[in-house]
């Protein structure tokens, strides 16, 4: 009689029991991040929230924020997707330096970015004077200036996401299209873009969210003019001086948008149960 094979010993899965030395600081770190948000929710004027959200100033700032964030995202898509493709597909001297320069706005203080934009696109800037004299275009302290400032700080999020998607995509499909006679532009539009569409979408949403919350570069380059350049973060800053509850309401709107976007994109960078 053949005996059935003995069951394999159960292997202990590492990491199931958290050491106290790690659990305590992990809990403190979570509390440090969550408690400020809890305080915001606790102090929110829930009874008057609908009326405050319907206030003309809030609706104007929200409408302007949505408009400029969308415009900045479209600008980033038009410029950032080709830039990501070049970084992912083309080998050229100085590619690492170019990639580092692309990611500089991620670590650069936004106020410094606003000053840099002024020095380039201001009326006496490197390009601003020429734009004003030739086309009569003035960017600082305008709605277009808000779009430019938001695009400057948000584009790295799009470029990084799209470049990562391009590197992960199987290049054999592009090679097969080329062997079948498809040109480079046809291959890019009909093969490459559909392959990396989820990465482009995720990068665009992150870009939009970052543009929606931009403050430093916007107030430095575009100012804080209601109805023209006063976006939601700038309205929060102004409301803090006169009406704390209004600032809390505006902050809740931005918090809701941020949480919704991060929850929707969770599977783009987190795996597991």
C-alpha positions as CSV (number, residue, x, y, z in Angstrom):
1,X,0.0,0.0,0.0
2,X,1.4,3.3,-1.0
3,X,1.3,5.9,1.7
4,X,0.2,9.4,0.6
5,X,2.9,12.0,0.8
6,X,3.1,13.8,4.1
7,X,1.8,17.3,4.0
8,X,4.4,20.0,3.6
9,X,5.1,21.9,6.8
10,X,3.4,25.2,7.0
11,X,5.7,28.1,6.3
12,X,5.4,31.1,8.6
13,X,4.6,34.2,6.7
14,X,7.0,36.9,7.8
15,X,5.6,40.2,8.9
16,X,2.3,39.0,10.4
17,X,3.3,40.0,13.9
18,X,4.5,43.6,14.1
19,X,7.3,44.2,16.6
20,X,6.3,46.8,19.2
21,X,9.4,48.8,18.3
22,X,7.9,49.3,14.8
23,X,4.2,49.4,15.8
24,X,4.4,52.3,18.2
25,X,6.2,54.8,15.8
26,X,4.1,53.6,12.9
27,X,1.0,54.5,15.0
28,X,2.4,57.8,15.9
29,X,3.2,58.6,12.3
30,X,-0.3,57.7,11.2
31,X,-1.7,59.9,14.0
32,X,0.5,62.8,13.0
33,X,-0.9,62.6,9.5
34,X,-4.5,62.0,10.3
35,X,-5.1,64.2,13.4
36,X,-4.9,67.5,11.5
37,X,-7.5,66.2,9.0
38,X,-9.6,65.1,11.9
39,X,-9.4,68.5,13.4
40,X,-10.5,70.0,10.1
41,X,-13.6,67.8,10.0
42,X,-14.3,68.4,13.7
43,X,-14.3,72.2,13.3
44,X,-16.3,72.3,10.1
45,X,-19.5,74.3,10.2
46,X,-21.7,71.4,9.1
47,X,-25.0,73.2,9.9
48,X,-24.2,76.1,7.5
49,X,-22.1,74.2,5.0
50,X,-24.6,74.3,2.1
51,X,-25.1,78.0,2.4
52,X,-21.4,78.7,2.6
53,X,-20.7,76.5,-0.4
54,X,-23.3,78.5,-2.4
55,X,-21.7,81.8,-1.5
56,X,-20.7,83.8,-4.7
57,X,-17.0,84.0,-3.7
58,X,-16.7,80.3,-3.1
59,X,-18.4,79.4,-6.4
60,X,-16.2,81.9,-8.3
61,X,-13.0,80.5,-6.8
62,X,-14.1,76.9,-7.3
63,X,-15.1,77.6,-10.9
64,X,-11.8,79.4,-11.6
65,X,-9.8,76.6,-9.9
66,X,-11.5,73.9,-12.0
67,X,-11.0,75.9,-15.2
68,X,-7.3,76.7,-14.7
69,X,-6.5,73.2,-13.4
70,X,-8.1,71.7,-16.5
71,X,-6.3,74.1,-18.7
72,X,-3.0,73.4,-17.0
73,X,-3.6,69.6,-17.4
74,X,-4.3,70.0,-21.1
75,X,-1.1,72.0,-21.5
76,X,0.9,69.4,-19.6
77,X,-0.6,66.6,-21.8
78,X,0.4,68.4,-24.9
79,X,4.0,69.0,-23.8
80,X,4.5,66.3,-21.2
81,X,3.6,63.2,-23.1
82,X,6.0,63.8,-25.9
83,X,8.7,64.7,-23.3
84,X,8.1,61.4,-21.5
85,X,8.3,59.5,-24.8
86,X,11.7,61.1,-25.6
87,X,13.0,60.2,-22.1
88,X,11.7,56.6,-22.3
89,X,12.5,55.8,-25.9
90,X,15.4,57.9,-27.1
91,X,19.0,57.6,-25.9
92,X,20.9,60.8,-26.1
93,X,23.8,62.4,-24.2
94,X,22.6,64.2,-21.1
95,X,19.4,62.2,-20.7
96,X,19.9,61.9,-17.0
97,X,20.4,65.6,-16.7
98,X,17.2,66.3,-18.6
99,X,15.3,63.9,-16.4
100,X,16.6,65.6,-13.3
101,X,15.6,69.0,-14.7
102,X,12.1,67.8,-15.4
103,X,11.7,66.7,-11.8
104,X,13.1,69.9,-10.3
105,X,9.7,71.5,-9.7
106,X,8.8,68.5,-7.4
107,X,11.4,69.7,-4.9
108,X,11.6,73.4,-5.8
109,X,9.7,75.7,-3.4
110,X,6.7,76.9,-5.3
111,X,7.4,80.5,-4.5
112,X,10.8,80.1,-6.2
113,X,9.1,78.7,-9.2
114,X,6.8,81.8,-9.3
115,X,9.8,84.1,-9.1
116,X,11.5,82.1,-11.9
117,X,8.3,82.4,-14.1
118,X,8.3,86.2,-13.5
119,X,11.9,86.5,-14.6
120,X,11.1,84.6,-17.8
121,X,7.5,85.7,-18.7
122,X,7.3,89.0,-16.9
123,X,7.2,92.2,-18.9
124,X,10.9,92.6,-18.4
125,X,11.6,88.9,-18.5
126,X,13.6,86.9,-21.0
127,X,10.5,86.1,-23.1
128,X,7.8,88.3,-21.5
129,X,9.1,91.5,-23.0
130,X,9.2,90.0,-26.5
131,X,5.7,88.6,-26.1
132,X,4.4,91.9,-24.9
133,X,6.1,93.9,-27.7
134,X,5.3,91.5,-30.5
135,X,1.9,90.1,-29.7
136,X,0.7,92.3,-26.9
137,X,0.5,89.2,-24.6
138,X,1.0,89.8,-20.9
139,X,1.0,86.7,-18.7
140,X,1.6,87.8,-15.1
141,X,-1.4,88.6,-13.0
142,X,-3.8,87.0,-15.5
143,X,-5.8,83.8,-15.7
144,X,-3.4,82.6,-18.3
145,X,-0.7,83.2,-15.8
146,X,-2.5,81.0,-13.3
147,X,-2.6,78.2,-15.9
148,X,1.1,78.6,-16.6
149,X,2.1,78.5,-12.9
150,X,0.0,75.4,-12.3
151,X,1.4,73.7,-15.3
152,X,4.9,74.4,-14.2
153,X,4.5,72.7,-10.8
154,X,2.2,69.9,-12.1
155,X,3.9,68.7,-15.2
156,X,6.5,66.4,-13.5
157,X,3.7,64.3,-12.1
158,X,2.5,63.6,-15.6
159,X,6.0,63.0,-17.1
160,X,7.0,60.6,-14.4
161,X,3.8,58.6,-14.7
162,X,3.9,58.4,-18.5
163,X,7.6,57.6,-18.7
164,X,7.1,54.7,-16.2
165,X,4.2,53.4,-18.3
166,X,6.3,53.6,-21.5
167,X,9.1,51.7,-19.9
168,X,6.8,49.0,-18.7
169,X,5.0,48.6,-22.0
170,X,6.0,45.8,-24.3
171,X,7.9,47.4,-27.2
172,X,7.3,44.4,-29.5
173,X,4.0,45.8,-30.5
174,X,5.6,49.0,-31.7
175,X,8.2,46.9,-33.6
176,X,5.5,44.8,-35.2
177,X,3.7,47.9,-36.3
178,X,6.9,49.3,-37.8
179,X,7.5,46.0,-39.7
180,X,4.0,46.2,-41.2
181,X,4.8,49.6,-42.7
182,X,3.3,51.9,-40.1
183,X,5.1,55.3,-39.8
184,X,6.5,56.6,-36.5
185,X,3.5,59.0,-36.0
186,X,1.0,56.2,-36.8
187,X,2.8,53.8,-34.4
188,X,2.8,56.4,-31.7
189,X,-0.9,57.3,-32.0
190,X,-2.4,53.9,-32.8
191,X,-0.1,51.6,-30.8
192,X,2.0,53.4,-28.2
193,X,-0.7,55.7,-26.8
194,X,-3.3,52.9,-26.4
195,X,-0.7,50.8,-24.6
196,X,0.1,53.4,-22.1
197,X,-3.4,55.0,-21.8
198,X,-3.9,53.9,-18.2
199,X,-0.6,55.6,-17.2
200,X,-1.4,58.7,-19.2
201,X,-4.8,58.9,-17.4
202,X,-3.3,58.4,-14.0
203,X,-0.7,61.0,-14.7
204,X,-3.3,63.4,-16.0
205,X,-5.4,63.0,-12.8
206,X,-2.4,63.5,-10.5
207,X,-1.4,66.5,-12.6
208,X,-4.9,68.0,-12.3
209,X,-5.0,67.5,-8.6
210,X,-1.6,69.1,-8.1
211,X,-2.7,72.0,-10.3
212,X,-5.9,72.4,-8.3
213,X,-4.0,72.7,-5.0
214,X,-1.2,75.0,-6.3
215,X,-0.6,78.1,-4.2
216,X,3.0,79.5,-4.0
217,X,3.8,79.8,-7.7
218,X,0.3,81.1,-8.4
219,X,0.3,83.9,-5.9
220,X,3.8,85.0,-6.8
221,X,3.3,84.9,-10.6
222,X,-0.4,85.6,-11.0
223,X,-1.4,87.5,-7.8
224,X,-4.6,87.1,-5.9
225,X,-7.4,88.9,-7.7
226,X,-10.9,87.7,-7.1
227,X,-12.6,86.3,-10.2
228,X,-9.4,86.5,-12.3
229,X,-6.5,84.7,-10.4
230,X,-8.0,83.8,-7.0
231,X,-8.2,80.1,-7.0
232,X,-9.4,77.9,-4.1
233,X,-6.0,77.7,-2.2
234,X,-5.7,81.5,-2.5
235,X,-9.2,82.0,-1.3
236,X,-8.4,79.8,1.7
237,X,-5.4,82.0,2.5
238,X,-7.5,85.1,2.3
239,X,-10.4,83.7,4.3
240,X,-8.0,82.8,7.2
241,X,-7.6,86.5,7.9
242,X,-11.3,87.3,8.2
243,X,-13.5,84.2,8.4
244,X,-12.1,81.0,9.8
245,X,-15.2,78.9,9.0
246,X,-15.1,80.0,5.4
247,X,-11.5,78.9,5.2
248,X,-12.5,75.5,6.7
249,X,-15.2,75.0,4.1
250,X,-12.9,75.8,1.2
251,X,-10.3,73.4,2.7
252,X,-12.9,70.7,3.0
253,X,-13.6,71.0,-0.7
254,X,-9.9,70.6,-1.6
255,X,-9.6,67.7,0.9
256,X,-12.5,65.9,-0.6
257,X,-11.1,66.2,-4.1
258,X,-7.7,65.0,-3.0
259,X,-9.0,62.0,-1.1
260,X,-11.3,61.0,-4.0
261,X,-8.4,61.1,-6.5
262,X,-6.0,59.2,-4.3
263,X,-8.6,56.5,-3.5
264,X,-9.4,56.2,-7.2
265,X,-5.7,55.9,-8.2
266,X,-4.7,53.6,-5.4
267,X,-4.3,50.5,-7.6
268,X,-1.9,52.4,-9.9
269,X,0.9,52.2,-7.3
270,X,-0.3,49.9,-4.5
271,X,-0.5,46.1,-4.9
272,X,-1.7,43.4,-2.5
273,X,-4.8,43.0,-0.3
